[in-house]
């Protein structure tokens, strides 16, 4: 069959038109690209304002979104800052926000199941502990990267630890829903005084002080009163483990290779194993999560509490009368007095939100907008002041008027709605300098994909060693051997 030149030209033209049309359609499908994140002012200025400034084009990009659903770590009854920020976002945008509570033990499992099912009904997915899990989730076939939200001038607003949490394999994969600084040590001043010890500044001093407090507490209060409480279940023990290792300038991985037989890791493992073996901490801590750890200190059962989330700065004022007026916090300790790292043991992590690749495009835009709001000065002040979590927005700690910028009527209304006591209307930010140190100098590292399996082995071997079922060296050899089987990806 023969075709005229005219027919061929028309056919080629039509083909080009179809290609161009399809290409434009694909490009136009990225609704968030219709948002000008640097208008009406630059991104950093929008985020840095006392009241968040919505970016230009957000309404068109999120057209058709009536409700944004996301996975939240636990229920809102334990998360008043998130509840307040949901209310503020709904007021600003008219988009309803639903937080689906996910227990901390299955956060990553829930997210993985959603991704494997290619389920787009939850546009904003949860990455609990992004330092441990972002390298697993951070791939374009699952999650939409958000590199455009992190230019250099925006990164400068935050502690450097956010990049070690959210950046992996060449991309930024999400934003922080909650920032947790871990490493502050809670303690009971009256116990230290009665036991004849001062406030420690190193891990060694803390061990000795906790041991003396255990002796005093057992004699004067009863056998169920201990020198230290911490959490032995892995999601929370890992953070205490990290704190000790980082205070010695150590890492769990170096150039992609596991370092579980290194001196910093060995020293820290021995430290926490002996807390149990020497009866400074009850064997029950091996079954404690963050909840039991914080509660046991709040019930007055221990002289020191390690790894307790700073949100308990507020809870201990309203929910735990047993220790009212008799608790304080100290900065992250050094490993030894001669160590060069002044604040090297604080750990910075949290809960991150990731954009579900399988969600409709306008819902992705809404999820990005919500994450952008959550990292703003306006939103993070509620995490910092009202709930007592930390903020990656470091200069918030230096604002002498920060408590005056809280809408306490809104806070009280939201507290009533989620059924919790009204948070105290504080006039100044508690322990501001100590908390700023924790956030500013927070340490972490990007663990390889599959690290959750290594963590399970750490938990198993730590518990066996603490109970005397295996030697410390045997436990570390098992952990190292297992970790060497997990391939690493540098981030």
Number of C-alpha atoms within 10 A of each C-alpha: 2 4 7 7 9 9 10 11 11 11 12 12 12 12 12 12 12 12 12 12 12 12 12 11 11 10 11 13 15 16 21 23 15 17 20 16 22 15 15 14 15 16 21 20 17 22 25 19 12 15 14 21 20 23 20 16 17 21 18 14 23 23 14 11 17 13 14 20 18 23 23 27 25 16 17 20 14 16 20 24 25 23 22 23 22 22 18 17 19 16 11 12 16 14 20 15 19 15 18 15 14 19 14 16 15 12 21 23 14 16 22 18 11 18 20 9 10 15 14 19 15 24 28 30 27 28 31 25 22 31 26 23 22 29 25 19 20 25 17 12 12 18 21 20 20 16 13 10 19 17 11 9 12 15 15 13 18 18 21 19 20 23 19 21 31 27 23 24 13 12 19 22 26 30 27 24 25 26 23 25 30 30 30 26 20 27 23 21 19 12 23 21 12 13 19 12 17 12 15 19 16 18 20 16 19 21 20 15 24 29 22 22 28 28 18 20 22 15 11 11 12 13 13 12 25 27 30 29 31 30 26 26 22 24 20 19 25 17 23 25 20 25 30 28 24 26 28 21 16 18 19 21 17 11 9 15 16 22 21 23 16 15 13 21 22 16 15 22 25 15 16 23 20 18 21 22 15 12 15 26 26 20 16 13 20 22 14 20 19 18 12 17 24 25 19 17 28 23 14 19 22 28 28 30 26 22 27 27 22 23 21 19 21 18 19 21 16 15 17 15 13 13 16 13 11 14 20 14 19 16 22 29 25 26 29 15 14 9 14 13 16 15 21 26 31 31 29 31 29 23 21 27 26 33 28 30 22 20 20 17 20 22 28 28 27 28 27 22 21 23 21 23 25 25 23 22 22 23 25 25 26 27 25 28 29 26 22 24 26 29 32 26 25 21 14 23 23 12 11 12 12 19 19 12 13 17 12 17 10 13 22 18 13 20 21 12 12 15 12 16 13 17 20 15 15 14 12 14 20 15 14 16 12 15 28 23 20 27 28 21 20 27 28 24 22 23 26 26 20 17 19 17 12 20 19 15 20 25 19 17 22 28 23 17 24 23 16 13 12 14 15 19 14 12 21 23 15 14 24 20 14 15 24 15 11 16 12 19 16 15 20
